[in-house]
Amino acid sequence: MQVASRAVGGTAPLAPRLLALVPGGIGDQILFFPALASLRQRFPEAELEVLVEPRAAAAYEVCPSVSRVLTFPFKEQLSLGDLSDLLGRIRERQYDGVLSLGRSLGVKLLLWLTGIPKRVGYAPPGPGRPWLTDPVPLKPAQYAAQMYHDLVQGFGIAAPAGLPQIRLKKADLEWAEQERKRLLGDAAQDYVLLHPGASQLSQEKGIQKIYPSANWVKVIKGFREQRPELPLVLVVGPEDEQLAEGFLAQLPELPVSRPVRLGQLAALIGGATLLLCADSAPMHLAVAVQTPLVALFGPTDPLRLLPSEGPFRAVKGADGKVESIAPEQILQVIFPA
């Protein structure tokens, strides 16, 4: 099924207006970028808009494919009035097509109520499902960016998924260069980043992704023994200040960077030789800028969150516990024999 262009009176058809509902955090948005890139390539003149949670809107600072970002608190306790307001906002925009990562019946019912003529989502093909016009089979046992990209099949796009890609702004690249000079001096060029934090929401849900700072300190000391000439920089996000105290109490001389925008963080990662991190949004940024990384995993599955090819390595904790990873395991991955 093709996306029909809208026409007003006797004027020429307007470019199609498409909407993507993408609940989830910044990492989910980055993993969805290949799908947006394929939609942009197929419909270069389209108004391509996304509806995301407020906490994830910053991801679109570095996304070249999207025309407009709308926000809605999907994960909060919502009243019928909230949902009615959302439905009204969507109807006002007169979209020609919509796709959604949401798999619940409530989300699919919402899509149906919008009246958008083309509605794409995950569902087995078959009759009796009026909420979706173009269901796409869900194949969860693959890299999440590929799974998300499967949705564009509902728009007749058969191209394979690429890796997430981002666009770095000149101002962010200049900031990252000045930050490197501030922390390491004019002479230093190569550096390694350590981003030990994870999202606050994952911690609230009891998903333990954060590796103990005392063990990270052992990794840092082991790294310095093998590569004393290569400086290591700690990156601290707004939610990581308490975590950073554990590092600086033992390594007070450790350089610390505090980027305030996602674009700045992405540019800093893009200039690094290596990123050491938890399973978090910076990991997906490293994939997007092709910076080698070593990421630590607890309960989550690295096969779904990292591509199978490229300079991206995972260290998985036994029994799904990130704290069970020994510092020596991490150093063996960084410095293979």
C-alpha positions as CSV (number, residue, x, y, z in Angstrom):
1,M,0.0,0.0,0.0
2,Q,1.3,3.4,-0.9
3,V,1.0,6.6,1.1
4,A,-1.5,8.9,-0.6
5,S,-0.7,12.6,-0.8
6,R,-3.2,15.1,0.4
7,A,-4.8,17.6,-1.9
8,V,-6.6,20.9,-0.9
9,G,-9.3,22.0,-3.3
10,G,-8.0,22.0,-6.8
11,T,-4.4,22.6,-5.8
12,A,-1.5,20.1,-6.4
13,P,-1.2,17.3,-3.8
14,L,0.7,18.2,-0.7
15,A,3.7,16.2,0.5
16,P,2.6,13.3,2.7
17,R,2.6,13.8,6.4
18,L,3.9,10.8,8.4
19,L,3.9,10.2,12.2
20,A,6.0,7.8,14.2
21,L,5.0,6.9,17.8
22,V,8.2,6.0,19.6
23,P,7.8,5.4,23.3
24,G,11.0,4.8,25.3
25,G,14.2,6.5,26.2
26,I,17.0,8.1,24.2
27,G,18.5,4.7,23.4
28,D,15.2,3.6,21.8
29,Q,15.1,6.7,19.7
30,I,18.7,6.2,18.4
31,L,17.8,2.6,17.6
32,F,14.8,3.8,15.6
33,F,16.9,6.2,13.5
34,P,17.6,3.7,10.7
35,A,13.8,3.3,10.2
36,L,13.4,7.1,10.1
37,A,16.3,7.3,7.6
38,S,14.6,4.8,5.3
39,L,11.3,6.7,5.5
40,R,13.1,9.9,4.7
41,Q,14.8,8.3,1.7
42,R,11.6,6.8,0.4
43,F,9.6,10.0,1.0
44,P,12.1,12.9,0.7
45,E,9.5,15.6,0.6
46,A,7.4,14.2,3.5
47,E,6.7,16.0,6.7
48,L,8.1,13.3,9.0
49,E,7.2,13.8,12.6
50,V,7.8,11.8,15.8
51,L,5.8,11.6,19.0
52,V,8.1,10.7,22.0
53,E,8.3,11.0,25.7
54,P,9.7,14.3,27.0
55,R,12.7,12.6,28.4
56,A,13.7,11.3,25.0
57,A,13.2,14.4,22.9
58,A,16.8,15.4,23.2
59,A,17.8,12.5,20.9
60,Y,16.5,14.5,17.9
61,E,19.2,17.1,18.3
62,V,21.3,14.7,16.3
63,C,18.7,13.1,14.0
64,P,18.8,14.4,10.4
65,S,15.6,12.7,9.2
66,V,12.8,14.3,11.3
67,S,10.8,17.4,10.5
68,R,9.1,17.9,13.9
69,V,9.2,16.5,17.4
70,L,6.1,16.2,19.5
71,T,6.0,15.0,23.1
72,F,3.6,13.0,25.2
73,P,4.2,11.3,28.6
74,F,3.4,7.7,27.5
75,K,4.6,6.1,30.8
76,E,2.7,8.3,33.2
77,Q,-0.7,7.5,34.7
78,L,-3.0,9.0,32.1
79,S,-6.6,10.0,32.3
80,L,-9.2,9.7,29.6
81,G,-8.9,13.4,29.2
82,D,-5.1,13.1,28.5
83,L,-5.8,10.5,25.8
84,S,-8.6,12.5,24.3
85,D,-6.2,15.6,24.1
86,L,-3.6,13.4,22.4
87,L,-6.1,12.1,19.9
88,G,-7.2,15.6,19.1
89,R,-3.6,16.7,18.6
90,I,-3.0,13.8,16.2
91,R,-6.3,14.4,14.2
92,E,-5.5,18.1,13.8
93,R,-2.2,17.3,12.0
94,Q,-4.1,15.2,9.3
95,Y,-1.5,12.6,8.9
96,D,-1.4,10.3,5.9
97,G,0.4,7.5,7.6
98,V,1.5,6.4,11.1
99,L,3.7,3.7,12.5
100,S,4.2,2.7,16.1
101,L,6.6,0.7,18.3
102,G,3.8,0.3,20.8
103,R,2.4,-3.3,20.8
104,S,-0.5,-3.0,23.3
105,L,-4.0,-3.2,22.2
106,G,-4.6,0.2,23.7
107,V,-2.0,1.7,21.4
108,K,-3.4,0.0,18.3
109,L,-6.9,1.2,19.3
110,L,-5.5,4.7,19.6
111,L,-4.1,4.4,16.1
112,W,-7.5,3.3,14.8
113,L,-9.3,6.1,16.5
114,T,-7.1,8.7,14.8
115,G,-8.6,7.9,11.5
116,I,-5.2,8.0,9.8
117,P,-5.7,6.0,6.6
118,K,-2.4,4.0,6.8
119,R,-1.6,2.5,10.2
120,V,1.5,0.3,10.6
121,G,2.5,-1.7,13.7
122,Y,3.5,-5.1,14.9
123,A,0.9,-7.8,14.6
124,P,0.5,-11.2,12.9
125,P,-1.1,-10.8,9.5
126,G,-4.7,-11.9,9.2
127,P,-8.3,-10.7,9.2
128,G,-10.2,-9.2,12.1
129,R,-7.6,-6.6,13.1
130,P,-9.1,-3.2,11.9
131,W,-6.8,-1.1,14.1
132,L,-3.8,-1.7,11.7
133,T,-4.0,-1.5,7.9
134,D,-0.5,-2.9,7.4
135,P,0.6,-5.2,10.2
136,V,4.3,-6.3,10.3
137,P,5.4,-9.5,12.1
138,L,7.4,-9.0,15.2
139,K,10.8,-10.6,15.2
140,P,12.4,-9.8,18.6
141,A,15.4,-12.2,18.4
142,Q,17.5,-9.7,16.4
143,Y,19.3,-6.4,16.9
144,A,16.7,-3.9,18.0
145,A,17.5,-1.4,15.3
146,Q,16.7,-4.1,12.7
147,M,13.5,-5.1,14.6
148,Y,12.4,-1.5,14.6
149,H,13.3,-1.1,10.9
150,D,11.0,-4.0,10.0
151,L,8.1,-1.6,10.5
152,V,9.0,0.3,7.3
153,Q,8.0,-2.8,5.4
154,G,4.4,-1.6,6.0
155,F,5.3,1.4,3.7
156,G,6.6,-0.9,0.9
157,I,10.3,-0.4,1.9
158,A,12.3,-3.5,1.4
159,A,15.8,-2.0,1.9
160,P,17.9,-3.6,4.8
161,A,18.5,-1.7,8.0
162,G,21.7,0.2,8.4
163,L,23.3,1.1,11.7
164,P,22.1,4.2,13.5
165,Q,23.6,7.4,12.2
166,I,23.6,10.9,13.6
167,R,24.4,14.4,12.5
168,L,26.9,16.4,14.6
169,K,26.5,20.1,14.6
170,K,29.5,22.4,14.1
171,A,29.0,24.0,17.5
172,D,29.0,20.6,19.3
173,L,32.2,19.5,17.5
174,E,33.9,22.8,18.4
175,W,32.7,22.4,22.0
176,A,34.2,18.9,22.2
177,E,37.5,20.1,20.8
178,Q,37.7,22.9,23.4
179,E,36.7,20.4,26.1
180,R,39.5,18.1,25.1
181,K,42.0,20.9,25.3
182,R,40.7,22.1,28.7
183,L,41.0,18.6,30.2
184,L,44.1,17.3,28.5
185,G,46.0,20.2,27.1
186,D,46.9,21.1,23.5
187,A,49.3,18.2,23.0
188,A,47.0,15.3,23.7
189,Q,44.9,14.0,20.8
190,D,43.7,10.5,21.7
191,Y,41.6,9.8,24.8
192,V,39.4,7.1,26.3
193,L,35.9,8.0,27.8
194,L,34.3,6.3,30.7
195,H,30.6,6.8,31.1
196,P,29.5,4.7,34.0
197,G,25.9,6.0,34.4
198,A,22.5,4.6,33.3
199,S,19.1,6.1,33.1
200,Q,17.2,7.0,36.3
201,L,14.2,5.2,34.9
202,S,16.0,1.9,34.7
203,Q,17.1,2.2,38.3
204,E,13.6,3.1,39.4
205,K,12.4,-0.1,37.6
206,G,15.0,-2.1,39.5
207,I,17.0,-2.9,36.3
208,Q,20.6,-2.8,37.7
209,K,22.9,-1.6,34.9
210,I,25.4,0.3,37.0
211,Y,28.8,-1.3,37.7
212,P,30.2,-0.6,41.1
213,S,32.5,2.4,41.1
214,A,35.2,0.6,43.2
215,N,35.5,-2.0,40.4
216,W,35.6,0.7,37.7
217,V,38.5,2.2,39.7
218,K,40.4,-1.1,39.4
219,V,39.7,-1.1,35.7
220,I,41.1,2.4,35.4
221,K,44.2,1.5,37.3
222,G,44.7,-1.6,35.2
223,F,44.2,0.4,32.0
224,R,46.8,3.0,33.1
225,E,49.3,0.2,33.8
226,Q,49.0,-1.0,30.2
227,R,48.5,2.3,28.4
228,P,49.9,5.1,30.6
229,E,50.2,7.4,27.7
230,L,46.5,7.3,26.9
231,P,44.4,9.6,29.1
232,L,41.0,8.5,30.4
233,V,38.2,11.0,31.0
234,L,35.1,10.4,33.2
235,V,31.9,11.7,31.6
236,V,29.2,12.7,34.1
237,G,25.5,13.2,33.2
238,P,23.0,15.2,35.3
239,E,21.9,12.0,37.1
240,D,25.5,10.7,37.8
241,E,26.9,13.2,40.3
242,Q,26.6,10.8,43.3
243,L,28.2,8.1,41.2
244,A,31.1,10.4,40.2
245,E,31.9,11.0,43.9
246,G,32.9,7.4,44.2
247,F,35.4,7.7,41.5
248,L,36.8,11.1,42.5
249,A,37.2,10.0,46.1
250,Q,39.8,7.4,45.0
251,L,41.1,9.1,41.8
252,P,40.9,12.9,42.5
253,E,43.1,13.6,39.5
254,L,40.7,12.0,37.0
255,P,39.6,14.5,34.3
256,V,35.8,15.0,34.4
257,S,33.6,16.3,31.6
258,R,30.0,17.3,32.1
259,P,28.3,17.9,28.7
260,V,25.0,19.6,29.1
261,R,23.4,18.6,25.7
262,L,23.2,15.3,23.9
263,G,25.0,16.8,20.8
264,Q,28.0,17.7,23.0
265,L,28.1,14.2,24.5
266,A,27.9,12.7,21.0
267,A,30.7,14.9,19.7
268,L,32.9,14.0,22.7
269,I,32.3,10.3,22.1
270,G,32.9,10.7,18.3
271,G,36.4,12.0,19.1
272,A,37.3,9.3,21.5
273,T,39.6,6.3,20.9
274,L,37.4,4.1,23.0
275,L,34.2,4.3,25.1
276,L,33.8,2.3,28.3
277,C,30.2,2.3,29.5
278,A,27.1,0.6,30.8
279,D,24.2,-0.4,28.7
280,S,22.9,3.1,28.2
281,A,22.2,5.8,25.6
282,P,26.0,6.7,25.2
283,M,26.5,3.1,24.0
284,H,24.1,3.7,21.1
285,L,25.7,7.0,20.3
286,A,29.1,5.3,20.1
287,V,27.6,2.8,17.5
288,A,26.2,5.8,15.6
289,V,29.6,7.5,15.4
290,Q,31.5,4.3,15.0
291,T,33.6,4.7,18.1
292,P,34.9,1.4,19.5
293,L,33.3,0.5,22.8
294,V,33.2,-2.0,25.6
295,A,29.8,-2.1,27.3
296,L,28.8,-3.9,30.5
297,F,25.6,-5.8,30.6
298,G,23.6,-7.1,33.5
299,P,20.0,-8.3,32.9
300,T,19.7,-7.0,29.3
301,D,20.7,-8.9,26.2
302,P,23.7,-7.6,24.2
303,L,22.7,-9.5,21.1
304,R,19.6,-7.3,20.9
305,L,21.3,-4.0,21.8
306,L,24.6,-4.2,19.9
307,P,25.2,-4.9,16.2
308,S,26.9,-8.2,15.4
309,E,29.6,-6.4,13.3
310,G,31.8,-3.5,14.2
311,P,34.3,-2.6,17.0
312,F,31.6,-3.0,19.7
313,R,32.2,-5.5,22.5
314,A,30.0,-6.6,25.3
315,V,30.9,-8.0,28.7
316,K,27.9,-9.9,30.2
317,G,27.5,-10.5,33.9
318,A,26.9,-14.0,35.2
319,D,23.2,-14.7,36.1
320,G,22.3,-11.3,34.6
321,K,24.1,-9.4,37.4
322,V,26.5,-6.6,36.1
323,E,28.3,-6.5,39.5
324,S,29.4,-10.1,39.0
325,I,31.8,-9.0,36.2
326,A,35.4,-9.0,37.5
327,P,37.6,-6.0,36.5
328,E,40.1,-8.5,35.0
329,Q,37.4,-9.6,32.5
330,I,36.9,-6.1,31.3
331,L,40.6,-5.5,30.9
332,Q,40.9,-8.8,29.0
333,V,38.3,-7.5,26.5
334,I,40.1,-4.1,26.2
335,F,43.5,-5.7,25.8
336,P,43.0,-9.2,24.3
337,A,46.1,-11.4,24.3
